[in-house]
Amino acid sequence: MNNKIIDEVRSKTPLIHHLTNQVVTNFSANGLLSFGAAPVMAKAEEEAADMASNADGVLLNIGTLTAYELPPMIQAGKAANDKGIPVVLDPVGVAATPFRSTAVKQILNEVKPTVIKGNAGELAHLVEIPWKTRGVESVGGGNAGEIAIKVAETYQTATIVTGKTDMICFDGEVLHNETGHPFLGNITGAGCLLGSVLTACLTTNDRVEEQALIAARFYGLAAEYAAKHPGVHGPGTFLPHFIDALSFDPKKLGMS
């Protein structure tokens, strides 16, 4: 594995502009700081494009999207495209309501994401593949690899379909990541913070599929490492140890 991607992130401390959901702002900021990048949160229409123009990467997460927040997201995404920096789109709960679905369509009509990241139900919705969802959760079953490929082909981007096995697709190739721990599913914002870490990894000069795989693998290994700590007895005690683990050297987590 190319651990140099993580080393480069930590040496450069890229600024990642988050237009993310209000539930996870603090967790995303602390997790990304631990990983080695710098978060900034700016959703005001008056500054979103300017902040994106000063950043090294942009994360668009619709988890608690309002009508007022959609224009700044689009403006930030377009500014990032103009600058040539990575954009990650996390269409949280896109299948839950017509508002979310329409909003993501608007974003994709005007912004070119580097990576679209989401669970199987979210990404299946983007390409009209039937999949059962409940709120922001994916509860159905099917071929996640097929979804990853179709989303990548439809939107000409890289994709990550998260799950027990993450499916990473770019240019027809599908890579798999099986690291992780069930505790990630019992804390709020685990997928959102992965989007932050992913955006940071995309700022290096490496192939996008390798950047995405490294981000997902490291994130999962950090969770596995934290869960083994003797002080961890459940999701609550797992959380601080997971934040700690995100700062560790990849080799300490078992990445070789």
C-alpha positions in Angstrom: 0.0 0.0 0.0 1.1 3.5 -0.7 1.5 4.9 2.8 3.3 7.9 1.3 -0.1 9.4 0.5 -0.8 9.8 4.2 2.7 11.0 4.8 2.3 13.7 2.2 -1.1 14.8 3.7 0.6 15.2 7.0 3.5 17.1 5.7 1.4 19.6 3.7 -1.6 19.9 6.1 -4.1 20.6 3.3 -7.0 22.9 4.0 -10.3 21.0 3.4 -13.4 23.2 3.0 -16.4 21.5 4.5 -20.0 22.2 3.5 -21.3 19.5 5.7 -24.2 18.6 8.0 -24.6 20.2 11.4 -24.7 16.9 13.3 -21.1 16.0 12.5 -19.3 19.4 12.3 -17.3 19.0 15.5 -16.5 15.3 14.9 -15.4 15.9 11.4 -13.2 18.8 12.4 -11.5 16.9 15.3 -11.1 13.7 13.3 -9.5 15.5 10.3 -7.2 17.4 12.6 -6.1 14.2 14.1 -5.5 12.7 10.7 -3.2 15.6 9.8 -5.2 17.9 7.6 -6.9 21.3 8.4 -10.7 21.7 8.4 -12.6 24.8 7.7 -16.4 25.1 7.8 -18.1 27.8 5.7 -21.6 27.6 4.3 -22.6 31.2 3.9 -23.4 32.1 0.4 -21.4 35.3 0.8 -18.1 33.4 1.3 -18.5 29.8 0.1 -16.8 30.3 -3.3 -14.0 32.4 -1.8 -13.3 29.8 0.8 -13.2 27.1 -1.7 -10.8 29.1 -3.9 -8.5 29.3 -0.9 -8.7 25.6 0.0 -7.0 22.4 -1.2 -10.1 20.3 -1.4 -13.9 20.6 -0.9 -16.4 18.2 0.7 -20.1 18.6 -0.1 -22.2 16.6 2.4 -26.1 17.0 2.3 -26.8 15.3 5.6 -28.8 18.3 7.0 -29.3 20.3 3.8 -31.6 23.3 3.7 -32.7 25.3 0.7 -30.4 28.1 1.8 -27.4 25.9 1.8 -27.7 24.5 -1.7 -26.5 27.5 -3.6 -23.4 27.9 -1.5 -22.6 24.2 -2.1 -22.9 24.6 -5.8 -20.8 27.8 -5.7 -18.1 26.1 -3.7 -18.1 23.1 -5.9 -17.8 25.2 -9.1 -15.0 27.3 -7.5 -13.1 24.1 -6.7 -13.6 22.8 -10.3 -12.3 26.1 -11.6 -9.2 25.9 -9.3 -8.6 22.2 -10.2 -8.9 20.9 -6.6 -10.7 17.7 -5.6 -14.4 17.7 -4.8 -16.1 14.9 -2.8 -19.9 14.6 -2.9 -21.5 12.7 -0.1 -25.2 12.4 -1.0 -26.4 11.5 2.5 -29.9 10.2 2.5 -30.5 11.2 -1.1 -33.2 8.5 -1.5 -35.1 9.6 1.6 -37.0 12.6 0.2 -37.7 14.3 -3.2 -35.9 17.5 -1.8 -32.7 15.7 -1.3 -32.9 13.9 -4.6 -33.6 17.1 -6.5 -30.8 18.9 -4.7 -28.2 16.3 -5.6 -29.3 16.4 -9.2 -28.7 20.2 -9.2 -25.3 19.7 -7.7 -24.3 17.1 -10.3 -25.6 19.3 -13.1 -23.3 22.1 -12.2 -20.4 20.5 -10.2 -17.9 17.8 -11.4 -17.1 15.7 -8.3 -13.8 13.9 -8.1 -15.4 11.2 -6.0 -19.0 10.4 -5.1 -19.1 8.5 -1.8 -22.0 6.9 -0.1 -23.7 3.8 1.0 -25.2 1.4 -1.5 -28.8 2.7 -1.1 -27.6 6.3 -1.7 -25.6 5.5 -4.8 -28.1 3.1 -6.2 -30.6 5.9 -6.1 -28.4 8.1 -8.3 -28.5 5.5 -11.1 -32.1 4.3 -10.5 -31.2 0.8 -9.3 -33.8 -0.4 -6.8 -32.5 -0.6 -3.3 -34.2 -0.5 0.1 -33.3 2.5 2.4 -34.6 3.9 5.6 -33.9 7.5 6.3 -30.1 7.9 5.7 -29.4 4.2 6.1 -29.1 1.5 3.4 -30.9 -1.6 4.5 -31.3 -3.5 1.2 -29.0 -6.0 -0.4 -27.6 -6.5 -3.9 -24.6 -6.0 -6.0 -22.7 -3.0 -4.6 -19.9 -3.5 -7.2 -22.4 -3.0 -10.0 -23.6 0.2 -8.4 -20.1 1.5 -8.0 -19.4 0.9 -11.7 -22.6 2.4 -13.0 -22.3 5.5 -10.9 -18.7 6.0 -12.0 -19.7 5.5 -15.7 -22.8 7.7 -15.5 -21.1 10.7 -13.8 -17.6 10.1 -15.1 -16.1 10.1 -11.7 -14.6 7.8 -9.1 -17.0 6.2 -6.6 -16.9 4.6 -3.2 -19.8 2.4 -2.1 -19.3 2.0 1.6 -20.3 -1.1 3.5 -18.9 -4.2 5.2 -16.8 -4.3 2.1 -16.1 -0.9 0.5 -16.2 -0.9 -3.3 -14.0 1.7 -5.0 -14.4 2.2 -8.7 -12.6 4.3 -11.2 -12.3 3.8 -15.0 -14.0 0.4 -14.9 -11.7 -1.1 -12.2 -13.2 -2.1 -8.9 -11.0 -2.3 -5.8 -12.2 -3.7 -2.4 -11.5 -2.7 1.2 -12.5 -5.0 4.0 -11.1 -3.1 7.0 -13.4 -1.6 9.6 -15.3 -2.4 12.7 -19.0 -2.6 13.6 -18.6 0.3 16.1 -18.4 2.6 13.1 -22.0 1.9 12.5 -23.0 2.9 16.1 -21.5 6.4 16.1 -22.9 9.4 14.4 -20.9 10.7 11.4 -18.5 7.9 10.8 -19.2 8.0 7.1 -19.1 11.8 7.0 -15.6 11.8 8.6 -14.5 9.3 6.1 -15.4 11.8 3.4 -13.1 14.4 5.2 -10.2 11.9 5.3 -10.8 11.0 1.7 -10.8 14.6 0.5 -7.5 15.2 2.3 -6.0 12.1 0.6 -7.2 13.3 -2.8 -4.9 16.4 -2.5 -1.8 14.3 -3.2 -0.3 13.7 -6.7 -1.4 10.0 -6.9 -4.0 8.1 -8.8 -7.5 8.7 -7.5 -8.3 5.0 -7.1 -5.1 4.6 -5.0 -5.9 7.7 -2.9 -9.4 6.4 -2.2 -8.3 2.9 -1.3 -5.6 4.3 1.1 -8.2 6.5 2.8 -10.7 3.8 3.2 -8.1 1.2 4.3 -6.5 3.5 6.9 -9.8 4.6 8.3 -11.0 1.0 8.8 -7.7 0.0 10.3 -7.9 2.9 12.7 -11.3 1.7 13.8 -10.1 -1.9 14.3 -7.1 -0.7 16.3 -9.2 1.5 18.5 -11.8 -1.2 19.2 -9.1 -3.5 20.6 -8.1 -0.9 23.3 -8.7 -2.4 26.7 -10.6 0.7 27.7 -13.2 0.3 25.0 -16.4 -1.3 26.1 -18.8 0.1 23.5 -19.4 3.0 21.0 -18.9 5.7 23.6 -15.5 4.6 24.8 -14.5 3.7 21.3 -15.0 7.2 20.0 -12.0 9.0 21.7 -9.7 6.1 21.0 -10.7 6.2 17.3 -9.8 9.9 17.1 -6.4 9.0 18.6 -5.9 6.2 16.1 -6.5 8.5 13.2 -3.2 10.3 14.1 -1.1 7.1 14.2 1.5 6.0 11.8 0.0 3.7 9.2 2.5 1.0 10.1 1.3 1.0 13.7 -2.2 0.2 12.5 -0.9 -2.7 10.3 -0.6 -1.0 6.9 2.3 -2.3 5.0 
